[in-house]
Every structure is written in structure tokens, then in C-alpha cells.
């Protein structure tokens, strides 16, 4: 049997164990001590920041703050805020740095005032970072955390024996404490058999400082996900018996049962085999025999009628054959030959019609697969056009629903403040603004001008945009092929689609 090692604070470990159906062992790596139960927000606070779900359980007067918007890191923190009654919740999934980026992009400095409620140890001091970037912000500490220096004795023994299969990590702080303990432990080499589940990519990066069997990022890390990733060694194979094998096995069992039945069943006496027959039964049987005889008689009459009809049909067939013989012996009637009608000239289909139809569908309507197939009949094998090509109109329809493309720009702050924030916090804060690329694409397609593709090819694109650009290139290439073939058979030369 292998175990899941739980390293969360004691209360969280106990709660998690009640939801797990796999073997677990607890070794809390952080001891949480609450310092404040009630808090008073600084005057003018417009937004709260919470990086742990614990704050909503610890603050006794949290209900008085539910009208204030709250920024949360992680799904669990946001769920705790919702359970506490908060109306406006902004959730990010990566890290506290993502909150910082969103605040910079979305919140005005002049009218925003943030309060970060949390513990004594943080990886990103959001309040300090916001102040350095020109915002008003305060930090409110309601609990302290103390890191363990080793695993519990029981956990040490299990780890040393190599019986731990999985360790979930819900926080970066816990991961860092575990790594420090592992580096000076005697069981570090056993981690090559252990799978680490990381709640975020940041936690996973920290865990990869040491060797594991596997580090898996599970954003929705929960009791159910822990069970999903747990593997029970020694589970019996679930291979199914082939159908023929099942059939043979069933037949063998049936044969054995039949043999046992024949050999063990008592042989009845002759008296037991004679049924008791009453006079009523005999009368009914007599009537049934008479009915059968009547049906047999009727059948004989039907057979006689069939015989008569067969003979009559044979006679008629003979008379018809005689009439045909007499007719064939009469002198033939010779008819004057009719003048042959002039045959219609063969219809020669102009292959250019197919190309013109496809060009029209590409530029003004929707492309039909049958049109592409017809054009491909006039093209060599190495120049076959894709049937999936779409028209300009369809490209425009797809483009309308694509999101605006944005680019990063520098923040409009003094270099000294910006540099100070970068150096002191180790953060990279981004701000974005829309680009004109979408409008350029719309205008270009309306003019049948694909030159906008050059700008799109030069920038990284999200998946839906990349797929759309690929469709554009395909349509452009098909239009060029069609244009080339039409120009070869026309006195008017049209330019390629750029």
C-alpha cells in the first residue's frame, strides 16, 4: 500500500482527509497562528485583495465588508469569498503577479485604494508594489505562519520506506519548505518514485528544483483530483475474456450441468409416465381429429383445381406458339428506309466556366465543394485545390467574431519608480492596448487585398487568430491559381492577389 502525503496546515489536512478515499498520512509543514479576529479597514478603501481562502474564515466581521469588491487568487479563494457573501469578485488563476497586472491595466490610480489581507509571509508584497506604482494600498496581517523543520516522525518513516506515492502542493510557501527539508533528508532519493501535484505553474517550477517521478500542474487541485491521480498498485487486471472463450466456458458449464442432471435425476416408473385421461379429454381429441381430416379433404380439392388451371395454361401457351409460327411464314413487308437524322454536334464544355464560377464564389458568395471538384478536373495532380477553401465573405464573417489583438506597451510612470519596482519586487508588470491589425484585415478583404497578412505573420497570434490567418492564405492561393488560368485564356490580364 502506498500513501498520499498531506503537507497543508493541520486544519486543512484534517478537512482534506475526510474527503479522500485513499491512504493518507499528514505532516503539516506550516503552522498557522491567528493574530487578529476583527479588522477595521483603512478609510477610503475601495478594493480588497485576498490570496488565501483562510482570511474569509478567520475574520469575524467579514460580513461588514461584502459590498467591497475583492480580488482573489485561485478558485478556492474566490469560492470562499462568494460563500462569505461578497458581491463583486475578481478572480485570477496564476499568481499574485497577475492581480498586479490586472490592477495596473484596469484600475485608475487616483480613485483606487487597496487593502491586502493575509498572512505575515508573502511572496509578493502587493501593497508595497502598488504603492511604488503610484496606487494607494495597505497591508493587513491577520495570521502568522511558522515553517516546520522536518516531516513528522511517521511521515519520515513512510518516506524512508518509499511508500509515498503522491504529494499535493496547494501553496508556493509549502513547496519551498518541503524542498528545504528534502535537500537535507535521507529520503531525497526516494522522491524519484513520487508524483507531485502542483496547484499552479509557479509551484511546479519551484518543485522542479529536486528530482521527482513526475510534477503535474493541476489548477483545480482538490480531493477528487488527488484520487484521480492516485494509482493503486497490485490492482487485478481488467482484461476482458474474448467472446469465443466466454462461449466455450459457457458451453462447458452447461455440459457439466446436463451430465449431473441426467446422472442424478431419479428415473420415473412406467406408471408415472401414463397420464390420467378423462372422457372429456377423449371427446375433445376425437373432434380435433375430425377437424384435421376435413382440412385434408379441402386441401385435396385445392390440388385438383391447381391441376386443372395448369393444364389450361399449357393449352393456351400452345395456341399462342402456333399463331407466332403462322405469322413468321408470311412474306415480309419491306419498308422504305427513313433518312437518317443529322446527329447533334458534341457539346464541348468550356473548362474556363469552372474557373469563372469558382472565382465568383470566392469573391462574392460561398464556395461549394462541387465547384472545387469541377475545377480540379482541369488541373494536374500536383496543383489540386483544397475543397475546404472558404470565400472572402466567410472570412469576413469569421473575422468579425475574433477578439481584438493587443500589444504590450510601457507604463506611463517615471523611470525611477518603474525601475525601483522591478528591482525590489522582481516583477514584470504589463499593460496592453488594441492594435489596428483587425481593422486592416477587414479593409483589405473588402478590397481583395491580402497584404495585411504580412503584418499578421510577423506577430505571435492566439490559436483562433492563427487558424483564421491560415484560412486566409489558403483562399489567397486558390484565387491566384484561378486568376492565372483565366489570364492564360483571356486577352485581359488581371494581377495576382497580393
C-alpha positions in Angstrom: 0.0 0.0 0.0 1.3 3.5 -0.9 0.2 6.8 0.7 -0.7 10.4 -0.2 1.4 12.7 1.9 -0.6 15.8 3.0 1.5 18.8 4.0 -1.1 21.6 4.4 -1.7 23.2 7.8 -3.3 20.9 10.4 -6.9 22.1 10.0 -6.7 21.9 6.2 -5.1 18.4 6.4 -8.0 17.1 8.6 -10.6 18.6 6.3 -8.9 17.1 3.2 -8.6 13.6 4.8 -12.3 13.4 5.3 -12.8 13.8 1.6 -10.2 11.3 0.4 -10.8 7.6 -0.1 -7.1 6.7 -0.5 -4.5 6.0 2.2 -3.1 9.3 3.6 -0.6 10.5 6.1 -0.3 14.0 7.4 2.7 16.1 8.1 1.8 19.8 8.2 4.7 22.0 7.0 3.1 25.3 8.1 1.7 26.2 11.5 -0.9 29.0 11.2 -1.4 31.2 14.2 -4.3 33.7 14.0 -3.3 37.2 15.4 -6.4 39.2 14.6 -10.1 38.2 14.6 -11.7 41.6 13.8 -10.3 44.2 11.4 -11.0 47.8 10.6 -10.4 48.8 7.0 -8.4 52.0 6.5 -10.5 54.9 5.5 -11.2 55.2 1.7 -10.5 51.6 0.8 -12.2 50.7 -2.5 -11.0 47.2 -3.1 -9.8 44.2 -1.0 -7.1 41.7 -2.1 -7.1 38.1 -0.8 -4.5 35.5 -1.7 -5.8 32.8 0.7 -9.2 31.4 1.4 -8.3 31.3 5.0 -8.9 35.1 5.5 -12.7 34.7 4.9 -12.9 32.1 7.7 -10.7 34.0 10.2 -12.3 37.5 10.2 -15.3 37.5 12.3 -16.7 40.8 10.9 -16.2 39.8 7.3 -19.9 40.3 6.6 -19.5 44.0 7.0 -17.2 44.2 4.0 -19.1 42.2 1.4 -20.1 45.3 -0.5 -16.4 46.0 -1.3 -15.0 44.4 -4.4 -12.4 41.7 -3.7 -9.6 40.5 -5.9 -8.8 36.7 -5.3 -6.0 34.4 -6.3 -7.3 31.0 -7.2 -10.7 29.3 -7.5 -10.7 28.2 -3.8 -10.2 31.8 -2.6 -12.9 33.1 -4.9 -15.3 30.4 -3.8 -14.6 31.3 -0.1 -15.3 35.0 -0.9 -18.6 34.0 -2.6 -19.6 31.9 0.4 -18.9 34.8 2.7 -21.3 36.9 0.7 -19.2 39.1 -1.4 -21.0 40.6 -4.4 -18.1 41.6 -6.7 -15.3 39.2 -7.1 -12.3 39.4 -9.5 -10.5 36.1 -9.8 -7.1 35.3 -11.3 -5.7 31.8 -11.5 -1.9 32.2 -11.9 -0.5 34.2 -9.1 -0.5 37.5 -7.2 1.5 39.0 -10.0 -1.5 38.5 -12.3 -3.6 40.5 -9.9 -1.0 43.3 -10.0 -1.1 43.3 -13.8 -4.9 43.5 -14.0 -5.0 46.3 -11.4 -2.5 48.3 -13.4 -4.4 47.8 -16.6 -8.0 48.2 -15.3 -7.9 50.5 -12.2 -7.4 54.3 -12.1 -4.6 55.3 -9.7 -6.3 58.4 -8.4 -9.5 56.8 -7.1 -8.3 53.3 -6.1 -7.3 52.3 -2.6 -6.5 48.6 -2.0 -6.2 46.6 1.2 -4.3 43.3 1.0 -5.5 41.0 3.8 -3.3 37.9 4.5 -0.5 36.3 6.5 2.9 37.5 7.7 4.8 35.7 4.9 4.1 36.6 1.3 6.0 36.0 -1.9 4.7 39.2 -3.5 4.0 42.2 -1.2 1.2 43.5 -3.3 0.6 46.6 -1.2 4.2 47.7 -1.4 4.3 47.0 -5.2 1.1 49.0 -5.7 2.4 51.9 -3.7 5.6 52.0 -5.7 3.5 52.1 -8.9 1.5 55.1 -7.7 -1.6 53.4 -6.1 -2.8 53.7 -2.6 -2.5 50.4 -0.8 -2.3 48.9 2.7 -1.4 45.5 4.1 -3.4 43.9 6.9 -1.8 40.9 8.6 -4.3 38.6 10.4 -2.2 35.5 10.9 1.4 34.3 11.1 2.9 31.1 9.6 5.8 29.1 11.1 7.6 26.6 8.9 8.4 23.1 10.0 12.0 21.9 10.1 11.2 18.3 9.3 8.4 15.9 8.5 6.6 14.2 11.3 8.3 11.0 12.6 5.6 8.9 11.0 5.9 10.6 7.6 9.7 10.3 7.8 9.4 6.6 8.3 7.0 6.2 5.4 9.1 8.3 3.1 12.3 6.4 4.0 10.5 3.2 3.2 9.5 4.5 -0.2 5.8 4.1 0.5 4.7 7.6 -0.5 3.2 7.7 -4.0 1.9 11.3 -4.3 2.2 14.7 -2.6 -0.2 17.5 -3.5 1.1 21.1 -3.0 -1.5 23.9 -2.7 0.8 26.8 -2.0 4.2 28.0 -3.0 5.3 28.5 0.6 4.6 24.9 1.4 6.5 23.7 -1.6 9.5 25.8 -0.6 9.5 24.4 2.9 9.3 20.8 1.6 12.2 21.4 -0.7 14.4 22.7 2.1 13.5 19.7 4.2 14.1 17.2 1.3 17.5 18.6 0.5 18.9 17.7 3.9 16.9 14.5 4.4 17.9 10.9 4.0 14.9 10.0 1.8 15.5 12.6 -1.0 16.4 9.7 -3.4 13.0 8.2 -2.8 11.3 11.1 -4.5 12.1 9.5 -7.8 9.0 7.3 -7.1 6.8 10.2 -6.0 4.4 12.3 -8.1 4.0 15.9 -7.1 0.7 17.7 -7.9 1.1 21.4 -8.1 -1.7 23.9 -7.8 0.0 26.3 -10.2 2.8 26.6 -12.6 4.8 28.8 -10.2 4.6 26.0 -7.6 5.6 23.4 -10.2 8.7 25.5 -11.2 9.8 25.6 -7.5 9.3 21.8 -7.1 11.4 21.0 -10.1 14.5 22.1 -8.2 14.6 18.5 -7.0 14.0 15.2 -8.8 10.6 13.7 -8.9 8.9 10.9 -10.8 6.6 13.5 -12.2 5.4 17.0 -11.5 1.9 17.7 -12.7 0.2 21.1 -12.7 -3.4 20.7 -11.6 -5.1 24.1 -11.5 -8.3 22.6 -10.0 -6.4 20.6 -7.3 -8.9 19.1 -4.9 -9.7 15.9 -3.1 -11.3 14.4 -6.2 -8.3 15.3 -8.4 -5.9 13.7 -5.8 -8.0 10.5 -6.0 -8.0 10.7 -9.8 -4.2 10.7 -9.9 -3.7 8.1 -7.3 -2.7 4.7 -8.7 -3.4 1.5 -6.7 -0.5 -0.9 -7.2 -1.5 -4.5 -7.4 -5.0 -3.9 -8.8 -6.1 -7.0 -10.7 -6.0 -6.9 -14.5 -9.3 -5.9 -16.0 -8.7 -7.6 -19.3 -11.8 -9.0 -20.8 -12.1 -12.6 -21.8 -12.6 -13.0 -25.6 -16.1 -13.8 -26.8 -15.1 -17.3 -28.1 -13.5 -18.0 -24.7 -16.7 -16.9 -22.9 -18.8 -19.1 -25.3 -16.7 -22.2 -24.7 -16.7 -21.7 -21.0 -20.5 -21.3 -21.0 -20.9 -24.5 -23.1 -18.6 -26.4 -20.8 -20.6 -25.4 -17.7 -23.8 -26.3 -19.5 -22.5 -29.7 -20.4 -21.4 -30.4 -16.9 -24.8 -29.4 -15.5 -26.6 -31.6 -18.1 -24.4 -34.6 -17.2 -25.1 -34.1 -13.5 -28.8 -33.7 -14.2 -29.0 -37.0 -16.2 -27.0 -38.9 -13.7 -28.6 -37.7 -10.5 -32.3 -37.2 -11.6 -34.5 -40.2 -10.5 -35.8 -42.5 -13.3 -39.6 -42.4 -13.4 -41.6 -45.7 -13.3 -43.9 -46.7 -16.2 -46.9 -45.9 -14.1 -45.6 -42.4 -13.6 -45.3 -41.9 -17.4 -49.0 -42.7 -18.0 -51.1 -39.6 -17.9 -54.6 -39.7 -16.5 -57.1 -39.3 -19.4 -60.8 -38.4 -18.8 -63.8 -38.9 -21.1 -63.9 -35.2 -21.8 -60.3 -35.3 -23.0 -61.2 -38.2 -25.3 -64.2 -36.3 -26.8 -62.1 -33.2 -27.5 -59.4 -35.3 -29.1 -62.0 -37.0 -31.4 -63.3 -33.7 -32.5 -59.8 -32.4 -33.3 -59.1 -35.5 -35.4 -62.3 -34.9 -37.4 -61.3 -31.3 -38.0 -57.9 -32.3 -39.3 -59.5 -34.8 -41.7 -61.8 -32.0 -43.1 -58.9 -29.8 -43.7 -57.1 -32.6 -45.6 -60.1 -33.0 -47.8 -60.2 -29.3 -48.6 -56.6 -29.5 -49.5 -57.2 -32.3 -51.9 -59.9 -30.2 -53.7 -57.5 -27.3 -54.0 -54.9 -29.5 -55.5 -57.4 -30.7 -58.2 -58.2 -27.1 -59.1 -54.5 -26.3 -59.4 -54.0 -29.2 -61.7 -56.9 -28.0 -63.9 -55.5 -24.5 -64.2 -52.1 -25.8 -65.0 -53.4 -27.9 -67.9 -55.5 -24.9 -69.2 -52.4 -22.6 -69.2 -50.4 -25.2 -71.1 -53.1 -25.3 -73.8 -53.2 -21.5 -74.2 -49.4 -21.3 -74.5 -49.5 -23.9 -77.3 -52.1 -21.9 -79.2 -50.1 -18.7 -78.9 -47.0 -20.5 -80.2 -48.9 -21.8 -83.3 -50.1 -18.3 -84.1 -46.5 -17.0 -84.0 -45.4 -19.7 -86.4 -48.1 -18.8 -89.0 -47.1 -15.1 -88.8 -43.4 -15.9 -89.3 -44.2 -17.8 -92.5 -45.9 -14.8 -94.2 -43.9 -12.7 -96.7 -42.0 -9.9 -95.0 -43.2 -6.3 -95.6 -40.3 -4.2 -96.8 -40.4 -0.6 -95.6 -38.5 2.2 -97.3 -35.6 3.2 -95.2 -36.0 6.5 -93.3 -33.5 9.2 -93.9 -31.0 9.4 -91.1 -31.4 12.4 -88.9 -28.3 14.5 -88.6 -26.5 13.8 -85.3 -26.2 16.8 -82.9 -22.7 18.1 -82.6 -20.9 17.0 -79.4 -21.2 19.6 -76.5 -17.7 20.8 -75.6 -17.7 22.2 -72.1 -15.5 25.2 -71.7 -13.2 24.5 -68.7 -12.9 28.2 -68.1 -16.5 28.3 -67.0 -15.5 26.2 -64.0 -12.7 28.6 -63.1 -15.0 31.6 -63.5 -17.6 30.0 -61.3 -15.1 29.3 -58.6 -13.7 32.9 -58.8 -17.2 34.3 -58.4 -18.0 32.1 -55.4 -14.7 33.0 -53.8 -15.2 36.8 -54.2 -18.9 37.2 -53.8 -20.5 34.2 -52.1 -19.8 30.9 -50.5 -17.6 28.2 -52.1 -19.3 24.9 -52.9 -17.2 21.7 -52.8 -18.7 20.6 -56.2 -17.3 23.7 -57.8 -13.8 23.0 -56.5 -14.1 19.4 -57.7 -15.1 20.5 -61.2 -12.0 22.8 -61.3 -9.7 20.1 -60.1 -10.7 18.0 -63.1 -8.8 20.5 -65.3 -5.7 20.8 -63.0 -2.7 18.4 -62.8 -2.4 16.2 -59.7 0.2 18.4 -58.0 -2.0 21.5 -58.3 -5.2 20.2 -56.9 -7.2 22.8 -54.9 -8.3 22.1 -51.3 -12.1 21.6 -51.0 -12.0 23.3 -47.6 -11.3 26.7 -49.1 -13.7 29.4 -48.0 -14.8 32.7 -49.6 -14.0 36.3 -48.8 -17.4 36.7 -47.3 -17.0 33.8 -45.0 -13.5 35.1 -44.0 -15.1 38.4 -43.1 -17.8 36.7 -41.0 -15.2 34.8 -39.1 -13.1 37.9 -38.6 -16.0 39.8 -37.0 -16.1 37.5 -34.0 -12.4 37.3 -33.4 -11.1 39.3 -30.4 -9.1 42.5 -30.8 -5.4 41.9 -31.0 -3.5 43.7 -28.3 0.2 44.7 -27.8 2.2 45.4 -24.7 3.3 49.0 -24.0 5.4 50.6 -21.4 3.7 52.0 -18.4 3.5 55.8 -18.2 5.4 56.1 -15.0 8.7 57.7 -14.1 11.6 55.5 -14.9 12.8 55.7 -11.3 9.6 54.4 -9.9 9.4 51.7 -12.6 12.9 50.6 -12.1 12.6 50.6 -8.4 9.5 48.3 -8.5 11.3 45.9 -10.9 14.4 45.7 -8.8 12.8 45.5 -5.4 9.9 43.1 -6.2 11.3 41.1 -9.2 8.1 41.8 -11.1 7.2 42.4 -14.7 4.0 44.5 -15.0 2.5 44.6 -18.4 0.0 47.0 -20.0 -1.7 46.4 -23.3 -3.6 48.4 -25.9 -5.5 47.4 -29.0 -3.7 47.2 -32.4 -5.1 48.2 -35.8 -4.5 44.8 -37.3 -8.1 43.7 -37.2 -9.3 46.8 -39.0 -6.6 46.5 -41.6 -7.6 42.9 -42.3 -11.3 43.9 -42.7 -10.5 46.7 -45.1 -8.0 44.5 -47.0 -10.5 41.7 -47.5 -13.1 44.1 -48.8 -10.6 45.2 -51.5 -9.5 41.7 -52.2 -6.1 42.8 -50.9 -4.2 40.2 -48.8 -1.2 42.4 -48.0 -2.4 42.6 -44.4 -1.2 39.0 -43.9 2.4 40.1 -43.8 1.8 42.1 -40.6 -0.1 39.2 -39.0 2.5 36.7 -39.9 5.1 38.8 -38.1 3.5 38.7 -34.7 2.6 35.9 -32.3 -1.1 35.1 -32.5 -3.6 33.2 -30.3 -5.0 29.9 -31.6 -8.2 31.2 -33.2 -6.4 34.0 -35.0 -3.6 31.7 -36.2 -6.3 29.4 -37.7 -8.0 32.3 -39.4 -4.8 33.5 -41.0 -4.2 30.0 -42.3 -7.6 30.1 -44.0 -6.7 33.5 -45.5 -3.5 32.2 -47.0 -5.4 29.2 -48.5 -8.1 31.5 -50.0 -5.4 33.8 -51.4 -3.5 30.9 -53.0 -6.6 29.5 -54.6 -7.6 32.9 -56.0 -4.1 33.2 -57.5 -4.4 29.8 -59.2 -7.8 30.6 -60.6 -6.6 34.0 -61.8 -3.6 32.5 -63.5 -5.7 30.0 -65.5 -8.2 32.7 -66.5 -5.5 35.0 -67.7 -4.0 32.3 -69.9 -7.2 32.1 -71.9 -8.1 35.8 -71.9 -6.8 38.8 -73.6 -7.3 40.8 -70.4 -4.6 40.1 -67.8 -5.5 40.6 -64.1 -3.0 40.9 -61.4 -2.3 38.4 -58.7 -3.9 38.7 -55.3 -1.3 40.2 -53.1 
